[in-house]
Amino acid sequence: MKKTPARKTAAKKTTAAAKKTTAAAKKATAAKKAPAEKATAKKATAKKTATAKQATPEKKTTTKKSAAKKTAAKAPAKKAPAKKSPALKKATVAPQKATAAVKGVPPAQTIVEKTPTGESRTALVRRARRINRELAEVYPYAHPELDFTNPFQLLVATVLSAQTTDLRVNQTTPALFAKYPTPEDLAAANPEEVEEILRPCGFFRAKTKSVIGLSRALAEDFGGEVPGRLEDLVKLPGVGRKTAFVVLGNAFGRPGITVDTHFQRLVRRWKWTEETDPDKIEAAVGALFPKSDWTDLSHHVIWHGRRICHARKPACGACPIAPLCPAYGEGETDPEKAKKLLKYEKGGFPGQRLNPPQAYLDAGGIPAPPLGAGS
């Protein structure tokens, strides 16, 4: 059946309307979808942005670390900065009153090492030891100039030698020891009888009291034997450090320095020390020498003082150590005139011992005369 134009037009209109309706529906659907898609897109974009932000620091950190590693590999390793130590202060000499005063405690003393001549400490030690070596060649027979056969006799003789000569003591002691040979004998002696024997020594009453007192102490406290310790010897009546060192060095072989008047005079002349106190002289001179040299050193110095380097007129022109002596010229410098000032064996005169060692006699020494036979 053929369609009429009206039907065709209606059909076309219906088809067009349907198309429009379909298009509208599509538009509506698209419109609905668009906001949802936009929201989804926005969410996705936000997520990407957040992820990118989080990833960016990590990447930057990783990049920095990698760059640091590469830089460390290329560049030489830098040393860790050393801690600065506090600057050292310059040493300063402490003042005399550097410490706070404390009751009952003496203030600390500042020790400044100096020598009397201004020479170095090493130079002083060398000069002092050379003088001792020279004197050892001049006096190879040096010995204590008191006659004795045992420690007791040497102890008594040394006490008696105060304020007198060794010669006078040597002329006196034979009679004393013949009558009182032991500490027990002398401890029980009649003081008046001892005084009469010791009269030639001078200060005989005081010396009698001392020798009887030390003899009594030996008999009561040490079994009649002379002790071999300094601390025991100095407790005996009339015995000081000088006497103790004479006994220790020559009766017991224990080194000690004997600081008598000759020793004091010479060590100051030689500028070994400027001290005047015997104990301080002992310490100052002892520090210049090995301890093993102390006893022989004492003999060398004392012998030189008695024979050549006298107190008033030293025989500088005849002195074997003149080139080493800072005091050269204080005495006679003319060799011929100086020779006339020499004493004992150096001048051809008798010595001080009645019974000297054989070495002394072999060197030309002459024994001293007994009491009453001349001086």
C-alpha positions as CSV (number, residue, x, y, z in Angstrom):
1,M,0.0,0.0,0.0
2,K,1.5,3.3,-1.1
3,K,2.1,5.9,1.5
4,T,0.5,9.3,1.2
5,P,2.4,12.5,1.3
6,A,0.7,13.4,4.6
7,R,1.8,10.2,6.1
8,K,5.3,10.7,4.8
9,T,5.4,14.2,6.4
10,A,4.1,12.9,9.7
11,A,6.5,10.0,9.6
12,K,9.3,12.5,8.9
13,K,8.2,14.7,11.7
14,T,7.9,11.7,14.1
15,T,11.3,10.6,13.1
16,A,12.7,14.1,13.6
17,A,11.1,14.4,16.9
18,A,12.4,11.0,17.9
19,K,15.8,12.1,16.9
20,K,15.5,15.3,18.8
21,T,14.3,13.4,21.8
22,T,17.2,11.0,21.5
23,A,19.6,14.0,21.1
24,A,18.2,15.7,24.1
25,A,18.5,12.5,26.1
26,K,22.0,12.2,25.0
27,K,22.7,15.8,25.9
28,A,21.2,15.3,29.3
29,T,23.2,12.2,29.9
30,A,26.3,13.9,28.7
31,A,25.5,16.9,31.0
32,K,25.1,14.5,33.9
33,K,28.3,12.7,33.1
34,A,30.3,15.8,32.6
35,P,30.2,17.0,36.2
36,A,31.0,13.6,37.5
37,E,33.9,13.2,35.0
38,K,35.2,16.6,36.0
39,A,35.0,15.7,39.7
40,T,36.8,12.5,39.0
41,A,39.4,14.3,36.9
42,K,39.9,16.8,39.7
43,K,40.3,14.1,42.2
44,A,42.8,12.3,40.0
45,T,44.7,15.6,39.5
46,A,44.7,16.3,43.2
47,K,46.1,12.8,43.9
48,K,48.8,13.2,41.3
49,T,49.7,16.6,42.7
50,A,49.9,15.2,46.3
51,T,52.0,12.2,45.1
52,A,54.2,14.6,43.2
53,K,54.7,16.8,46.2
54,Q,55.6,13.8,48.4
55,A,57.8,12.4,45.8
56,T,59.6,15.7,45.1
57,P,61.3,16.0,48.6
58,E,62.4,12.4,48.5
59,K,63.8,12.9,45.0
60,K,65.5,16.1,46.1
61,T,66.9,14.3,49.1
62,T,68.1,11.4,47.1
63,T,69.5,13.8,44.5
64,K,71.3,15.7,47.2
65,K,72.7,12.6,48.7
66,S,73.9,11.3,45.3
67,A,75.4,14.7,44.6
68,A,77.1,14.7,48.0
69,K,78.5,11.2,47.4
70,K,79.8,12.3,44.0
71,T,81.4,15.4,45.5
72,A,82.9,13.4,48.3
73,A,84.4,10.9,45.8
74,K,85.8,13.7,43.6
75,A,87.0,16.2,46.3
76,P,89.7,15.2,48.8
77,A,88.4,14.3,52.3
78,K,88.3,17.2,54.6
79,K,89.9,16.8,58.0
80,A,87.6,17.2,60.9
81,P,88.3,20.6,62.5
82,A,90.6,19.9,65.5
83,K,89.6,21.3,68.8
84,K,91.6,24.2,69.7
85,S,93.7,23.5,72.8
86,P,94.0,26.4,75.3
87,A,97.1,28.4,74.6
88,L,100.1,27.5,76.9
89,K,100.9,30.2,79.3
90,K,104.5,31.3,79.6
91,A,106.4,30.0,82.6
92,T,106.8,32.7,85.2
93,V,108.9,32.7,88.3
94,A,106.8,32.6,91.3
95,P,107.1,35.5,93.7
96,Q,108.5,34.9,97.1
97,K,105.0,34.8,98.6
98,A,103.2,32.8,96.0
99,T,101.1,30.7,98.3
100,A,98.6,31.7,101.0
101,A,100.0,31.7,104.4
102,V,98.9,28.8,106.6
103,K,99.3,28.9,110.4
104,G,102.1,26.6,111.5
105,V,103.4,26.0,108.0
106,P,106.4,27.9,106.6
107,P,105.7,29.6,103.2
108,A,107.0,27.7,100.1
109,Q,110.4,28.8,98.9
110,T,111.1,29.5,95.2
111,I,114.2,27.7,94.2
112,V,116.1,29.6,91.5
113,E,119.1,27.7,90.2
114,K,122.0,30.1,89.9
115,T,125.8,29.9,90.4
116,P,128.0,32.3,92.2
117,T,130.1,33.1,89.1
118,G,127.2,33.3,86.7
119,E,128.4,30.2,84.8
120,S,126.0,27.5,83.9
121,R,125.3,24.8,86.3
122,T,126.9,22.2,84.0
123,A,130.0,24.4,83.7
124,L,130.2,24.7,87.5
125,V,130.0,21.0,88.0
126,R,132.7,20.3,85.4
127,R,135.0,22.9,86.9
128,A,134.5,21.6,90.5
129,R,135.1,18.0,89.5
130,R,138.2,19.0,87.5
131,I,139.6,20.8,90.6
132,N,139.0,17.7,92.6
133,R,140.8,15.5,90.0
134,E,143.8,17.9,90.0
135,L,144.0,17.9,93.8
136,A,143.9,14.1,93.8
137,E,147.1,14.1,91.7
138,V,148.7,16.6,94.0
139,Y,147.7,14.8,97.2
140,P,147.4,11.0,96.4
141,Y,148.2,10.2,100.0
142,A,145.6,12.5,101.5
143,H,144.1,10.9,104.7
144,P,142.6,12.1,108.0
145,E,145.3,13.8,109.9
146,L,144.4,12.4,113.3
147,D,146.1,9.3,114.7
148,F,143.8,6.4,115.5
149,T,143.6,2.7,115.5
150,N,139.8,2.1,115.9
151,P,136.5,4.0,115.6
152,F,136.5,5.0,119.3
153,Q,139.9,6.6,119.1
154,L,138.9,8.5,116.0
155,L,135.7,9.7,117.6
156,V,137.4,11.0,120.7
157,A,140.3,12.6,118.7
158,T,137.8,14.4,116.4
159,V,135.9,15.8,119.3
160,L,139.2,17.0,120.9
161,S,140.3,18.7,117.6
162,A,137.7,21.5,117.9
163,Q,139.5,24.9,118.3
164,T,143.0,23.4,118.1
165,T,145.3,21.7,115.6
166,D,145.3,18.0,114.7
167,L,149.0,18.1,115.6
168,R,148.2,19.1,119.2
169,V,145.5,16.4,119.4
170,N,147.9,13.7,118.1
171,Q,150.5,14.7,120.7
172,T,147.8,14.5,123.5
173,T,145.8,11.3,122.8
174,P,148.6,8.7,123.2
175,A,148.6,9.4,127.0
176,L,144.8,9.5,127.1
177,F,144.3,6.1,125.3
178,A,147.1,4.5,127.2
179,K,145.2,5.1,130.4
180,Y,141.7,4.8,129.1
181,P,141.7,2.4,126.1
182,T,137.9,1.7,126.0
183,P,134.6,3.6,126.3
184,E,134.0,1.8,129.6
185,D,137.4,2.9,131.0
186,L,136.9,6.6,130.0
187,A,133.3,6.6,131.2
188,A,134.5,5.6,134.7
189,A,137.5,8.0,134.7
190,N,138.1,10.8,137.3
191,P,137.3,14.0,135.4
192,E,140.2,15.9,137.1
193,E,142.7,13.3,135.8
194,V,141.3,13.5,132.3
195,E,141.4,17.4,132.4
196,E,145.0,17.3,133.3
197,I,145.8,15.1,130.3
198,L,143.7,17.2,127.9
199,R,145.0,20.5,129.1
200,P,147.3,21.0,126.0
201,C,144.3,20.8,123.7
202,G,142.6,24.0,125.1
203,F,139.0,24.1,126.4
204,F,140.0,21.1,128.4
205,R,137.2,21.2,130.9
206,A,134.4,21.3,128.3
207,K,136.3,18.6,126.2
208,T,136.7,16.4,129.3
209,K,132.9,16.6,129.9
210,S,132.2,15.7,126.3
211,V,134.6,12.7,126.0
212,I,133.4,11.2,129.3
213,G,129.8,11.8,128.4
214,L,130.0,10.2,125.0
215,S,132.0,7.3,126.5
216,R,129.2,6.7,129.0
217,A,126.6,6.9,126.2
218,L,128.5,4.3,124.2
219,A,128.9,2.0,127.2
220,E,125.2,2.3,128.2
221,D,123.4,2.6,124.9
222,F,125.6,0.9,122.3
223,G,127.3,-1.9,124.1
224,G,130.7,0.0,124.1
225,E,130.7,0.2,120.3
226,V,130.7,3.3,118.2
227,P,127.5,3.3,116.1
228,G,127.8,3.4,112.3
229,R,124.8,5.6,111.7
230,L,124.7,9.4,111.5
231,E,121.4,9.7,113.5
232,D,123.0,7.8,116.4
233,L,126.4,9.6,116.3
234,V,124.9,13.1,116.5
235,K,123.1,12.2,119.7
236,L,126.4,11.7,121.5
237,P,127.7,14.5,123.7
238,G,130.0,16.8,121.7
239,V,129.3,15.2,118.4
240,G,127.9,17.2,115.4
241,R,127.6,16.5,111.7
242,K,131.2,17.3,111.0
243,T,132.6,14.9,113.6
244,A,130.0,12.2,112.6
245,F,131.1,12.4,108.9
246,V,134.8,12.1,109.8
247,V,134.0,8.9,111.7
248,L,131.6,7.5,109.2
249,G,133.9,8.2,106.2
250,N,137.2,7.1,107.7
251,A,136.2,4.4,110.2
252,F,133.2,2.8,108.4
253,G,133.9,3.7,104.8
254,R,130.6,5.6,104.5
255,P,130.8,8.7,102.3
256,G,130.4,12.1,104.0
257,I,131.5,15.7,103.6
258,T,133.6,17.2,106.4
259,V,132.9,21.0,106.5
260,D,135.6,22.4,108.6
261,T,137.1,25.9,108.5
262,H,139.4,25.1,105.6
263,F,136.7,23.5,103.6
264,Q,134.4,26.5,104.1
265,R,137.0,29.0,103.0
266,L,138.1,27.2,99.9
267,V,134.7,26.3,98.4
268,R,133.7,29.9,98.7
269,R,137.0,31.1,97.1
270,W,136.4,28.7,94.2
271,K,132.8,30.0,93.9
272,W,131.3,26.5,94.4
273,T,128.8,28.1,96.7
274,E,128.1,31.4,98.5
275,E,126.6,29.7,101.6
276,T,128.1,30.3,105.0
277,D,126.1,27.9,107.1
278,P,128.0,24.5,107.3
279,D,124.9,22.4,106.7
280,K,124.0,24.4,103.6
281,I,127.6,24.3,102.3
282,E,127.5,20.5,102.8
283,A,124.3,20.3,100.7
284,A,125.5,22.7,98.0
285,V,128.9,21.0,97.5
286,G,127.5,17.5,97.8
287,A,125.2,18.2,94.9
288,L,128.2,18.8,92.6
289,F,129.8,15.4,93.1
290,P,128.9,11.7,93.2
291,K,128.4,10.6,96.8
292,S,131.3,8.1,96.4
293,D,133.7,11.1,96.1
294,W,132.6,12.9,99.2
295,T,135.2,11.6,101.7
296,D,138.2,11.9,99.5
297,L,137.0,15.3,98.3
298,S,137.0,16.5,101.9
299,H,140.6,15.3,102.4
300,H,141.8,17.0,99.1
301,V,140.2,20.3,100.0
302,I,141.3,20.3,103.6
303,W,144.9,19.3,102.7
304,H,145.1,22.0,100.1
305,G,143.8,24.6,102.5
306,R,146.4,23.7,105.1
307,R,149.4,23.6,102.8
308,I,148.8,26.1,100.0
309,C,145.6,28.0,100.0
310,H,146.0,29.7,103.4
311,A,143.5,32.0,105.0
312,R,145.6,35.2,105.1
313,K,148.3,34.6,102.5
314,P,147.4,32.0,99.9
315,A,150.4,30.8,97.8
316,C,148.7,31.6,94.4
317,G,152.1,31.4,92.6
318,A,152.7,27.8,93.7
319,C,149.1,26.6,93.3
320,P,148.6,23.7,90.9
321,I,145.0,24.7,90.2
322,A,145.5,28.4,89.7
323,P,144.1,28.4,86.1
324,L,140.8,27.0,87.5
325,C,140.6,29.4,90.5
326,P,138.3,32.5,90.4
327,A,140.2,33.9,93.4
328,Y,143.7,33.7,91.8
329,G,145.7,36.8,92.7
330,E,144.3,37.2,96.2
331,G,147.7,35.9,97.5
332,E,151.3,35.9,96.4
333,T,151.6,35.3,92.7
334,D,155.4,35.3,92.4
335,P,156.4,31.6,92.2
336,E,159.6,32.0,94.3
337,K,157.9,34.0,97.0
338,A,154.9,31.7,97.0
339,K,157.0,28.6,97.6
340,K,158.2,30.0,100.9
341,L,154.6,30.0,102.0
342,L,154.1,26.3,101.6
343,K,153.6,24.1,104.7
344,Y,154.1,20.5,105.9
345,E,155.4,18.1,103.3
346,K,155.0,20.7,100.5
347,G,157.4,23.0,102.2
348,G,159.7,20.3,103.5
349,F,158.3,20.4,107.1
350,P,156.9,17.6,109.4
351,G,153.3,16.7,109.1
352,Q,150.6,16.5,111.8
353,R,150.5,12.8,112.5
354,L,152.9,11.0,114.7
355,N,152.1,7.7,112.9
356,P,151.2,8.6,109.3
357,P,150.3,6.1,106.6
358,Q,153.2,4.6,104.7
359,A,152.0,6.2,101.5
360,Y,152.6,9.6,103.1
361,L,156.1,8.6,104.1
362,D,156.8,7.3,100.6
363,A,155.8,10.6,99.2
364,G,158.4,12.4,101.3
365,G,156.2,13.2,104.3
366,I,157.8,13.6,107.7
367,P,156.1,12.3,110.9
368,A,155.2,14.9,113.5
369,P,157.3,15.0,116.7
370,P,155.8,13.9,120.0
371,L,154.5,16.3,122.7
372,G,157.4,18.3,124.2
373,A,159.8,17.5,121.3
374,G,158.9,20.6,119.3
375,S,156.1,21.7,117.2
